[in-house]
Amino acid sequence: MNAAPGPGAGPRNPPSLITRLAGWAAALRLDDAPGRVTAHLRSQLLSQLAAARAGYAHPLGARILRAWGGPLQADPGRAARTLAAATICLDYDDTAYAGHLSHSTVNVPLAYARPLRLSGRGLLTAVLAANECAARITAAATLGPFRGQTAGHTHLAGAVAGRLRAEDAPAATWANALGLAFSVPTWTLPRGFFTTDAKLLTAAAPLQTALSACDGAAAGLLGPDDILEHPAGFLDRFADLPLPEEAVAGLGTCWYTETLSYKVHPGSAYTSAAVDCAVELHRDLPGLRPEEVADVLVEGSLFTSGLDRISRRQAVGPDSSVAALNFSLPYNVATALLTGALRPADLAPPAVAEPDRWDLAAKVRTGHDPELSRTALLATAPLGQALRRAGDRAEGWVRAADAEAADALPPSWPPPEEDFRRARKDLGARLTVRLRDGRTLRAERRTAVGAAGDAGGPDHADLARRKFLGCGGPPEAADLVQDLERLGPEEVGRLLDLALGDVGRTHGH
């Protein structure tokens, strides 16, 4: 117990955000989380293994292997970096409130699992601690210039927490490592992110910084534990509306892992519902030819229409980068309308060179629906919980982004959610196809398949398994993930060999 201040002593400063978060996460045990949360961890891990397999199998994967080697190489830091590049390259990753966590929160524990001889429970515990730390710090800055994959700082927290929880490091080491890492956060520039392979570094670069910070902290280097909330610190520079409470509110009761949404198509979450609608309409349009279509209208929230405006600033075509294709709503919707799916192979030759796809894509236009924006902004993710935390300050921030959406918001915000059992991510879309013969077909979704709150389809465990098997993953590996809590270190190693052993083994260093 701390002694009371002596006579004449001033008031003691409260513990910093990093001190509180590090103290909690360093002591976190898997049994501290409810079973429904650990079920998400298994699905998250399997879905991320699927994203890795898809990334390495794509032509871009060969360049990733040449640059950083394979996922099972002896150097865990380098293994984590190549995994981060492979899992981000096709935008086939999962999302949470807040952040695209898995590039660090899953990949770092996976890379360190064999060197540290982690059991299945140890691996899951490291992922849990990393998720909670990374999502909370990302949420604290989410009302700012960076969200989604552009928020590279997510992986400063995810990599530090994923490694140090796997190593069972003391809280003081966590605090110094986080202080060091968040003193040098990355700043993503849209020029490279939206149009080139530079997007591959948005997770790999901060991950490398974070692992270096872990090395430094273990050797005795000191970092500022108040770097998040200090007037000259991280939130001051990376948030328009800083929400420091998000970093520590509800520790042990509000599980950010429970907000995970799972992608069933490669591509931005802002396009997922529109692609779902296109898949649905394909069933009514067998053998569709572009010349039969008058036009295609995608109506969505400000997130969808805003992404489309950014994407259209550059010409997108068969020779475009994978990043540009991922963000192209017209190409992705046209592909799903014509083929009934959107798969990793659709982002590579020969599929991407098919003229019909581009002929139909040229007929796709996008409109903003204020009501879909209202629904999206009120949902937990990607911003609703942050806007609730901001309270009276939220309207000004939303109005600056989109006046029509702000006009549709409630006169006062409800309080922040105290747990995430009913978390939602409602990035809906409406797709209308007008045919030259006079017919009009329409499909609408409030929530994308696999997104948080989607209760109309398979559960996340089934979705993750389908995704993994669809990417060529062996059923035995999927079975081992479902049994992960009972696996010892040797069986965890076997799981890694099964899941990733056929990609890039000869490229390791």
N, C-alpha and C positions, 0 to 999 in steps of 0.2 A: 504494500500500500504506500502511495506517495505521501511524504510528509507535507503538512500545510506550510505555506510560505511564512518565513520568519518576520519579525517586526520590521516594518519599513519596506518589505519586499512588494513589488508591484504584482498585479494579477498575472497568472500564468497564461501563456498563449494556448489555445486549444490545439489538439493534435492536428497536423496537416491532413489534407485529403489522402495523400499517398501513404502517410503513416497509418491511417485508419484502414485503408483498403489493403495495404500490404500485410498488416497484422491479421486481418480476417482471412485473406486468401492463403497466407502461408500455413495457417492452421486448418484449412478446409479439408474435410474428409468426404469421401463419396457418399457415405451414409447420411451426411447432413442434408442432402438434397432428396426430395420426394422421388418415388419411382418413376413418375411421369416425366421428370426432368432427365433422369439417367436414360430413359428410353429415347429421348431426343439426342443424347450424346451418341448413342449407337447409330442412329439414323444419320446424324451429321457426319460421323466418321466414314460410314459406308458411302454416302453420297459424295464426300470429298475424294475418296479413293476412285470413284467413278470419274469425277472431273479430272483427276490426274491421268487416268488411263486414256480418256478422250483427248487430253492435251498432248500427251506424248505420241498418240497415234496420228495426230494431224501433221501435215507437212511442216508446220511451224515447230512441232515437237522435236524434229531432227536438229533444228538450229539450237533449241534449248539444250538438248543433250550435248551438242558440240561446245556450247558456251559454259555449261555448269556441271555436266556429267549426269549420271543417273540417280534415281531416288534411293538406291540401296547402297551407295558408296560408303566407305568407312568414315569419312569426315562428316559429322552430323550437321555442322553449320552449312556446308556446301550442299548437302542433301536437302536441307530445309529450303535453301534458296532455289534449287532447281524445281522442287515441288511447288513452291510459290509461283514460279513462272508458268509451270505447266497447268496449274489449277485455275489461274486467272486468264489464260490466253484465249479461251473460247467463251468466257462469261458464263460458264456452266456451274458456277459456285452458288452456294446458298446464302441467304441474307438473314439478318436479325435486326431487332431494335436494340442497339444501333450498330450498323456496320456489316461489311463482308468479312466475317471473323475468321473463317476457317483457314485462310492462306497462312496464318500464323498460329492460330489457336489449336488447329489439328495438325498442321504440317510439322511444327516444331516438336511436339510430343512424339509424333511418328518417327521423326528423324533421330531422336534421342532414345527411343524405346529400346533398341538393341544395345547400344553402348552402356546404358544405365541398367539393363536387365529389368525393365519394367514388367510387372504383371499386368493383366488386363485391367484390374482395378486401379493400378497405378497410372496406366495410360489414360483411363477415363477421368480420374481425378485431376490430372494435369490439364486435360481439355476443359473440364468444368471450370477450374480456377482461371484459366486463360480466357475462356468465354466471358466470364463474369467481369473480370478486370477490363478487358478490351471493350466490351459493349458499354460499360458504365462510363469510361473515360470518353469514348466516342460520343455517347449521348450528351455528355456535358458540353460538347462543342458542336453539336449537330445543327444548331441554328447559326450557321456560319457559312463560309465559302465552300466547304468540302463535305460531301456526303457520299455514301456508296463507296465504290472502288477508289474514288479520288481521295478519300480520307486515309492517306497512307499512315497517319499517326495511330490508327487502329492497331497496326502491327508492331509498333513500339511496345505497346502494352501486352499484346497477345504473345509475342515472342518472349519477352521477359518473364511473364507469368507462366507460360507453358514450359519453359526450360527450368525455371527455379522451383516450380512445384514438383516437377519430375525429379529434380535433384534434392528435394526436401530441404531447401536452403532456408536459413533463418530470416525473419522479417526484416532485420536491419539490412541484409544483403538486397532484398527486394527493394527497399526504400532507396538505397543508393543507386541501384541499377535503373529503376524507373526515373529517378532524378537526373541521372546522366543521359538517358535516352531521350527524355522529353525536353532536354536543353537544346537538342539539335533535330527537331522534327522536319520531315520532308514537306515541300510545298509543290503540289502537282500543277503543272501547266497544261491547259487544255490543248494547246497546239500539238503536243506529242501524244497526249493521252487518247484523244478521240480519233486520230488518223494514222497512227504508226505503231510499230512494235514496242515503242517506249512504254506503253501501258504495262508491259511485263514487269517493269521495275517498280511499279507503285506499291507492291507488297514486298518484293525481294529486297529492295534497298533499305527500307526501314527495318525489316527483319534482320538484316546484317548489322545495322547500327545497334539494334537491341541486343543481339548476341554479343557484340563487342562490349556493350555496357555491362552485361552479366560477367564477362571475363574481368572487366575492370573492377566492378564491385567486389567480386570474390578475392581480388588481389589487394583490396583496401582503398580503392579510389572512392572519393566521396562525391555525391550529387546532391542538389538542393531538394529536400523533400517537400518544399512548398512551391515547386515549379509550376504546378497546375493553377493555383489560385493567386499567386503573387502578382502585384500590379504590373510587373514587367515579365510575366510568365506566359505559359502556354495558352490559357483560355483568353487572356487579354488579346493575343495576336490571332487566335484561330477561331474565335466565336464572335458573331455580331451580338448575340444575346447569350452570355455565359450562363450555364446552369450547373454550378458546382455541386448542388445537392444531388444531382443525378449520379455522381460518382460513388456516393456512399449511402443513399437512401435505401432502406429495406434490405440491408445486408442479411442474408440467411432466410429471408421470407419472400423477397421479390426476385425471381430467378429469370434473368435476361435470356438464358439458354432456351427458355420456354417460348420465346418469341420467334424462333427460327421458322423461315419459309424455305421450301425446297423447290428447286427449279426442275421442271421436266423438259424444258427446251433450253438449248444454249442461247444466251442473249440477255439483254438488260431486263430487269424486273419490270421496268416501265413499259415494255413491249409484250410481256408474257400473256396478259389477258387477251390482247388483240390476236396473238398467235393462237391461243386456245379457241377463240371465236372462228378463226379461219379454218382450223382443223375440224371444227363442228360443221361449218358450211360445206367443206369439201365433200362430206358424205352425201349432200344433196346436189352436188355438181360433179358427178363422175365424168372424167374425160374432158374437163373444162379446157377451152382454148382461149388465149388472151383476146383474140379478135371477137369473141362472143360477149366480152365485158365492156360496158359503157364506162363505168367508173366504180371505184371502191372508196368508201368513206370510213375512216377510223375516227371515232369520237372517244376522247379520253380525258383524263384529268390534266391539270397543269403540268404534272410530271411527264406524261406521255407526249403532250403537244410541245412542251418545252424541249424535250430530247429530240423530237423530230425537227424542230427549228435549228438546233445545233448541228444535227447530222446533215441537213440539207445545205449547210454553208459550204460544204465540199462535195464535189461530184463523186458519187459512189458507183462503182461498176465492177465488172469481172476481175479487174486487176487491182482492186482496192485491198488494203490491209485487212486482216481479220478483225481488228478493232473497229474499223469503219463499217464492215459488214455487220458486226454484232449490233451496232447502234442504228442500223438502217431499218426503220420500221417498214418502208415499202418492200424491200427485198424479203424480209422475214415473213411478212403477211402474204406476199405473192407466192413464196415457196410453199407455205402451209396450205394455201388455197389450191394450188396445183397438185401437190403430192400427198396432202393429208397429214403431214408431219413437218417438224423442223429438227434435224439431227446434226451432230458434229460434221458429218460428211457433206452437208449442205453448205459449209463454209470453206470448201476446198474444191479444186478441180476434180472431176469434170463437171460436177453439179453447178458450181458457181458460174460456169461459162455458158450455161444453157440459155439461148436467146429468149425463150418463152418467159422465163422468170423476170427478165429485165423489161420485156414488153408489158407484162402485167404490172410490174412495180411502177412503171411510168404512169399508171392510171390510179395509183393509190394516193389519196390526199388525207389530211388530218385536220380535225376540228376539235376545239376545246369545249367541253361540257362542264359548266360551273357546278352542276349538281354532283357529277362524278368527282370534281375537285373537293367539294364539301365533304363527301363521304371519305375520300382519301385522307383529307387533313384531320378528320375526327378519329380515324383508326389509330391504333397503337403505333404502328410503323407505316411509313418511315419517319413521320414527324409528330404524330398526335400526342404521344406521351410527353415529348419535349414542349409542345405548345401548351399542354395542360400545366406543366411545371412553370412555364413562363407566365401563365395567367393573364393579367391585364396587359402585359407587354406583348402578348402574342399577336393581337390584331394588327399592330403597326408593322410587325415583321411580315405577316402574311400579305398585308395590303401592298407592301413594297414589292412583293413577288408577283401578286396577281389581284387586282382590285375586285374583279368579279367574284373570285373565290372568297375574298374577305367579306364581301357583302352577304354571302350565303352562310357565314358562320354564326353560331349562337351568340346572343348578347353577352353571355358570361360563360367562361370555361368551367367544365366540371373539374374536380380535383384530380390529381394524378392517380393512375391505377396503383393499388397497393399490392396486387399480385397479378401475374400475367397468365392465369389459367384461361382467360377469355380474350387473350391478345388477338388482334386482327391486323391484317395488311390488305386493305381494300383498294388496290390499284386497278379499278375496273375499266372496261372498254365496251364499246358498241361498234359492231362491224356491219356495214350495209353494202351489199353488192347489187348494182343495177346492171341488168343484162340488156343487150340490144334488142331482144325479142319482147321487151316490156316487163319482164318479171323482175321483182325485187326480193332479195333474200336478206334476212337480218338475224344476227346473233348477238347476245349480250351477256357479259359476266360482271358481277360485282367484285369478284375475287378471282385471281388466277388459280389454276389447278396447283395444289401443293402449297399455296400461301397460307400463312397463319390465319385461322378462322374459316378456312374452306372445309366445310363438313359434308360436301356433296360427293366426294370421291374417295379413293383409297387413302388409308392413313399413311403417316409419314414413313413408317417402317416398310410398308409395301412399296411406296414410291421409291424409296432409297434402294431397295433390293432390285426393283425393275430397272432402275437407272444403272446400277452396277452391272447387272447381267447384260443389259443392252450395250454396255461399253466393253463387253468381252470378258468381264470378271468371272472367275470360276464360282459355281454355287457353293463349293466347300468353304471358300473365303467368306462369303456372305453368311453362311451358317456359323462360322467362328466368331464373326462380329456380334451376332445375336447372343452368343454364349460368352461374351468377352469378360464378364465379371468373374468367371470361373477359370480363366486361362492363366497359366503360369508363364514365366519369361520365355521358355522354350517354345511354347505354343504361340505366344505373341510373335516371336520371330518367324514361325511357320506361316502365320497369317500374312505377315509382310511379304514373305517370299511368294506366297500364292497370289496375293493381290497385285504386286508390283514387280515380281521377279522376271517377267517376260518383257519388261520395258527398260531399255538402257543399261542393263547390267554390264555390258562390255564397255560402256562409256564412263564407268566410275573411275575415280582417281584415288 
